[in-house]
């Protein structure tokens, strides 16, 4: 059984990052960018900031207890001819401002391969700042500090590809990705598979022709979950060794370096298990048994939505009047958030 009301409640109360945290993230990114822009040396080199990754793609989820939620944003910088032989200077310039800033300099911060990060109090949140340049030849690049080299990228193109796929899937792709990320992060399934790979592989399964054959293919979240994970399982089972995964926005670039043969094999096996679990829960005709099977997959927080106070009062009044509240009572359902980045 589908239990769409359970899924709506589960997404809203357990999986999705809260609107408060989304707003907090946006305000902190604005503040970091303002600090960078205010620097007399770096500021004139900055063009704009661009949301990146799960924040831009609306697939960010609540983190595990005790772990931070994080987000990336690109800082577009002008091309600097003097740095052409030492491109790590783009990252170093951002780091210098953060390191000497009156606020961020006292917070945990450092450089990674492709970004500068800032960590907030009690490890509740961290932000990655990714320098990004559009070269004079039109190539879009980020910086690999370890190799001191440019890496070709098209972040806006990838996000647009993902939005197009999500539209085909009746805006269910983002939600399915969140559910799979929940299984990875909260249920310790297929650990080691990066979000960019998960997003790409699930998006690759979404096709318009599937809706032509079956108009209800992505009709609701559990149905979309069943089909996307089932299609991904079939795709993976046909590939016993790690395939090459191209960036959908730039077929010259691949994500192959993001995982190993061992990580791929584990992911392939776990998706095979989950596809069977999802189908079993979906096709179970006994309501109570179906809920138990969904809970075995997602955990005890997969619950029916709580009735509102007005509904509880209505139910009590109905019971006092001799009504049992069967099919005549309104069904209460908490809808999943359609917010910016959850």
C-alpha positions as CSV (number, residue, x, y, z in Angstrom):
1,X,0.0,0.0,0.0
2,X,1.1,3.5,-0.7
3,X,0.3,5.4,2.6
4,X,0.9,8.8,0.9
5,X,-0.2,10.6,4.1
6,X,2.5,8.7,6.0
7,X,5.1,9.8,3.4
8,X,4.0,13.4,3.6
9,X,4.3,13.4,7.3
10,X,7.6,11.6,7.2
11,X,9.1,14.1,4.7
12,X,7.8,17.1,6.6
13,X,8.8,16.1,10.2
14,X,11.8,13.9,9.7
15,X,13.5,14.1,6.3
16,X,13.3,17.7,5.1
17,X,15.6,20.4,6.5
18,X,13.3,22.9,8.4
19,X,12.4,26.2,6.9
20,X,14.1,27.9,9.9
21,X,17.4,26.2,9.0
22,X,17.0,27.0,5.3
23,X,16.5,30.6,6.2
24,X,19.4,30.5,8.5
25,X,21.6,29.0,5.8
26,X,20.6,31.7,3.3
27,X,21.3,34.5,5.8
28,X,24.7,33.1,6.7
29,X,25.7,32.7,3.1
30,X,24.7,36.3,2.5
31,X,26.8,37.4,5.5
32,X,29.9,35.5,4.3
33,X,29.6,36.9,0.8
34,X,29.1,40.4,2.2
35,X,32.3,40.0,4.2
36,X,34.2,38.8,1.2
37,X,32.8,41.6,-0.9
38,X,33.8,44.2,1.6
39,X,37.5,43.3,1.5
40,X,39.3,46.0,-0.5
41,X,41.6,43.5,-2.3
42,X,39.2,40.6,-2.9
43,X,35.9,42.5,-3.3
44,X,36.6,44.0,-6.7
45,X,37.5,40.5,-8.0
46,X,34.1,39.1,-7.1
47,X,31.2,38.9,-9.6
48,X,28.4,37.2,-7.7
49,X,27.5,34.2,-5.5
50,X,25.7,31.1,-6.8
51,X,24.0,28.4,-4.7
52,X,25.5,25.0,-5.4
53,X,24.9,21.3,-4.7
54,X,22.0,20.0,-2.6
55,X,21.0,23.6,-1.6
56,X,20.5,24.7,-5.2
57,X,18.9,21.4,-6.2
58,X,16.5,21.3,-3.2
59,X,17.7,17.9,-2.0
60,X,19.2,18.9,1.3
61,X,18.0,16.9,4.3
62,X,18.1,17.0,8.0
63,X,21.5,15.7,9.3
64,X,22.0,12.9,11.7
65,X,21.9,13.8,15.4
66,X,25.1,15.5,16.4
67,X,26.2,16.1,12.8
68,X,26.1,19.4,10.9
69,X,24.0,20.2,7.9
70,X,26.1,21.8,5.2
71,X,25.8,23.7,2.0
72,X,28.0,24.9,-0.8
73,X,28.0,28.1,-2.7
74,X,30.1,29.3,-5.6
75,X,31.9,32.7,-5.5
76,X,32.4,33.8,-9.1
77,X,35.7,35.6,-9.4
78,X,37.2,37.5,-12.3
79,X,40.0,35.7,-14.2
80,X,43.4,36.9,-13.0
81,X,46.1,36.6,-15.6
82,X,48.8,36.8,-12.9
83,X,47.5,33.7,-11.2
84,X,47.4,31.5,-14.4
85,X,50.4,29.5,-13.3
86,X,49.4,29.3,-9.7
87,X,45.6,28.9,-9.7
88,X,45.4,27.9,-6.0
89,X,45.7,31.7,-5.4
90,X,41.9,31.9,-6.0
91,X,41.3,29.7,-3.0
92,X,44.1,31.3,-1.0
93,X,42.6,34.8,-1.6
94,X,39.2,33.7,-0.2
95,X,40.9,32.0,2.7
96,X,43.0,35.0,3.6
97,X,39.9,37.2,4.0
98,X,38.1,34.5,6.1
99,X,41.2,33.9,8.2
100,X,41.7,37.6,9.1
101,X,38.1,38.5,9.5
102,X,37.0,39.7,12.9
103,X,34.2,37.1,13.1
104,X,35.1,34.2,10.8
105,X,38.7,34.2,11.8
106,X,37.7,33.1,15.3
107,X,35.5,30.3,14.0
108,X,36.8,26.9,12.8
109,X,37.8,27.4,9.2
110,X,40.3,26.0,6.7
111,X,41.0,25.2,3.1
112,X,40.0,21.9,1.4
113,X,40.9,20.8,-2.1
114,X,38.2,22.9,-3.9
115,X,36.9,25.3,-1.3
116,X,37.3,27.2,1.9
117,X,34.9,26.1,4.7
118,X,33.5,27.9,7.8
119,X,32.1,25.9,10.7
120,X,29.5,27.3,13.0
121,X,29.0,26.8,16.8
122,X,28.5,23.4,18.2
123,X,29.2,21.8,14.8
124,X,25.5,22.4,13.7
125,X,26.3,23.8,10.3
126,X,29.2,24.5,7.9
127,X,29.4,26.3,4.7
128,X,31.8,25.6,1.8
129,X,32.9,28.6,-0.3
130,X,33.9,27.4,-3.8
131,X,35.8,29.8,-6.0
132,X,34.5,29.7,-9.6
133,X,35.8,31.4,-12.7
134,X,34.6,31.8,-16.3
135,X,37.7,32.0,-18.4
136,X,38.2,34.2,-21.4
137,X,37.7,31.2,-23.7
138,X,34.3,30.6,-22.1
139,X,35.3,27.6,-20.1
140,X,33.7,27.4,-16.6
141,X,36.1,26.1,-13.9
142,X,36.6,25.6,-10.3
143,X,40.0,25.2,-8.7
144,X,41.7,21.9,-7.5
145,X,44.2,23.2,-4.9
146,X,45.8,19.8,-4.5
147,X,46.7,19.6,-8.2
148,X,47.0,23.4,-8.6
149,X,44.8,23.2,-11.7
150,X,41.5,24.2,-13.1
151,X,38.6,21.7,-13.3
152,X,35.9,22.1,-15.9
153,X,32.4,22.5,-14.4
154,X,28.9,23.7,-15.3
155,X,27.1,24.0,-12.0
156,X,24.1,26.0,-13.4
157,X,23.8,23.4,-16.2
158,X,23.7,20.5,-13.8
159,X,21.1,22.2,-11.7
160,X,19.0,23.0,-14.7
161,X,19.2,19.4,-15.9
162,X,18.1,18.2,-12.5
163,X,15.1,20.7,-12.5
164,X,14.1,19.5,-16.0
165,X,14.1,15.9,-14.8
166,X,12.2,16.8,-11.7
167,X,9.5,18.5,-13.8
168,X,9.1,15.3,-15.9
169,X,8.7,13.4,-12.6
170,X,5.9,15.7,-11.4
171,X,8.4,17.2,-8.8
172,X,9.0,13.8,-7.2
173,X,12.6,13.4,-8.2
174,X,13.9,15.8,-5.5
175,X,11.8,14.0,-2.9
176,X,13.0,10.5,-3.9
177,X,16.6,11.8,-3.7
178,X,15.9,13.0,-0.2
179,X,14.5,9.7,0.8
180,X,17.6,7.8,-0.6
181,X,19.9,10.3,1.2
182,X,18.0,9.6,4.4
183,X,18.6,5.9,4.0
184,X,22.3,6.6,3.3
185,X,22.9,9.0,6.2
186,X,20.4,7.9,8.9
187,X,20.2,4.2,8.2
188,X,23.8,3.7,7.2
189,X,23.0,2.2,3.8
190,X,25.4,2.5,0.8
191,X,27.7,4.8,2.8
192,X,30.4,6.3,0.6
193,X,28.2,7.1,-2.3
194,X,28.4,10.9,-2.9
195,X,25.3,12.9,-3.4
196,X,26.3,14.0,-6.9
197,X,26.3,10.4,-8.0
198,X,23.0,9.6,-6.3
199,X,21.4,12.6,-7.9
200,X,22.8,11.8,-11.3
201,X,21.9,8.1,-11.3
202,X,18.3,8.7,-10.1
203,X,17.9,11.6,-12.6
204,X,19.1,9.4,-15.4
205,X,16.2,7.0,-14.7
206,X,13.5,9.7,-15.2
207,X,12.2,9.7,-18.8
208,X,9.2,11.3,-20.4
209,X,8.4,8.1,-22.4
210,X,7.7,6.2,-19.2
211,X,4.8,8.6,-18.5
212,X,3.4,8.0,-22.0
213,X,3.3,4.3,-21.3
214,X,2.0,4.8,-17.8
215,X,0.6,8.3,-17.0
216,X,0.7,7.5,-13.3
217,X,4.3,6.5,-13.3
218,X,5.3,9.4,-11.0
219,X,1.8,10.2,-9.7
220,X,2.7,10.2,-6.0
221,X,5.8,9.9,-3.9
222,X,5.6,6.1,-3.0
223,X,4.8,5.3,-6.6
224,X,7.7,7.5,-7.9
225,X,10.0,5.9,-5.3
226,X,9.0,2.4,-6.4
227,X,9.6,3.1,-10.1
228,X,12.8,5.2,-9.8
229,X,14.6,2.8,-7.4
230,X,13.3,-0.2,-9.4
231,X,14.6,1.3,-12.7
232,X,17.9,2.2,-11.0
233,X,18.2,-1.3,-9.7
234,X,17.7,-2.8,-13.2
235,X,20.3,-0.3,-14.6
236,X,22.8,-1.3,-12.0
237,X,22.2,-5.0,-12.2
238,X,23.0,-4.8,-15.9
239,X,26.5,-3.3,-15.0
240,X,28.4,-5.6,-12.6
241,X,31.5,-3.3,-12.7
242,X,31.7,0.4,-12.1
243,X,30.4,2.3,-15.2
244,X,31.6,5.7,-16.3
245,X,29.1,8.4,-15.1
246,X,29.2,11.5,-17.2
247,X,28.2,14.9,-15.9
248,X,24.8,15.4,-17.7
249,X,25.6,19.1,-18.2
250,X,29.0,18.4,-19.8
251,X,29.6,14.9,-21.3
252,X,33.4,15.5,-21.4
253,X,33.5,15.6,-17.6
254,X,32.8,12.4,-15.5
255,X,32.2,11.7,-11.8
256,X,34.2,8.5,-11.9
257,X,36.7,9.7,-9.4
258,X,33.9,10.1,-6.8
259,X,33.8,6.4,-6.0
260,X,35.7,3.1,-6.3
261,X,34.9,-0.4,-7.5
262,X,34.2,-1.4,-3.9
263,X,31.9,1.6,-3.2
264,X,30.1,0.9,-6.5
265,X,29.6,-2.8,-5.7
266,X,28.2,-2.0,-2.2
267,X,25.8,0.6,-3.6
268,X,24.7,-1.8,-6.3
269,X,23.9,-4.5,-3.7
270,X,22.1,-2.2,-1.4
271,X,19.9,-0.7,-4.1
272,X,19.0,-4.2,-5.1
273,X,17.9,-4.9,-1.5
274,X,16.0,-1.6,-1.2
275,X,14.2,-2.1,-4.5
276,X,12.8,-5.4,-3.3
277,X,11.9,-3.9,0.1
278,X,10.0,-1.0,-1.5
279,X,8.1,-3.2,-3.8
280,X,7.2,-5.6,-1.0
281,X,5.8,-2.7,1.2
282,X,4.1,-1.1,-1.8
283,X,2.3,-4.2,-2.9
284,X,1.3,-5.4,0.6
285,X,-2.5,-5.4,0.7
286,X,-2.8,-5.6,4.5
287,X,-2.7,-2.0,5.8
288,X,-0.9,-2.8,9.1
289,X,1.6,-5.1,7.5
290,X,2.4,-2.6,4.8
291,X,3.1,0.1,7.4
292,X,5.4,-2.3,9.3
293,X,7.3,-3.0,6.1
294,X,7.7,0.7,5.3
295,X,8.9,1.2,8.9
296,X,11.4,-1.6,8.5
297,X,12.9,0.4,5.7
298,X,12.7,4.0,7.0
299,X,12.4,3.5,10.8
300,X,9.9,4.1,13.5
301,X,9.4,7.8,12.6
302,X,7.5,6.7,9.5
303,X,4.1,7.4,11.1
304,X,0.7,8.6,10.3
305,X,0.2,12.4,10.5
306,X,-1.2,13.7,13.8
307,X,-4.7,15.0,13.6
308,X,-5.1,18.8,14.2
309,X,-6.7,20.0,17.4
310,X,-9.9,21.0,15.5
311,X,-10.1,17.5,14.0
312,X,-9.7,15.9,17.4
313,X,-12.5,18.1,18.7
314,X,-14.7,17.2,15.7
315,X,-14.0,13.5,16.3
316,X,-14.8,13.7,20.0
317,X,-18.1,15.6,19.2
318,X,-18.9,13.0,16.6
319,X,-18.3,10.1,19.0
320,X,-20.6,11.8,21.6
321,X,-23.3,12.0,19.0
322,X,-23.0,8.4,18.2
323,X,-20.8,8.6,15.1
324,X,-17.8,6.3,14.7
325,X,-16.1,8.7,12.4
326,X,-15.6,6.2,9.5
327,X,-15.4,7.4,5.9
328,X,-17.4,10.5,6.5
329,X,-14.7,12.1,8.6
330,X,-12.1,14.3,6.7
331,X,-8.8,12.7,6.2
332,X,-6.0,14.7,7.7
333,X,-2.8,14.8,5.7
334,X,0.4,16.8,6.2
335,X,1.8,17.7,2.9
336,X,5.5,17.6,2.1
337,X,7.3,20.9,1.9
338,X,7.9,22.3,-1.5
339,X,10.5,24.7,-0.1
340,X,13.6,26.0,-1.8
341,X,16.2,23.6,-0.7
342,X,14.9,20.7,1.2
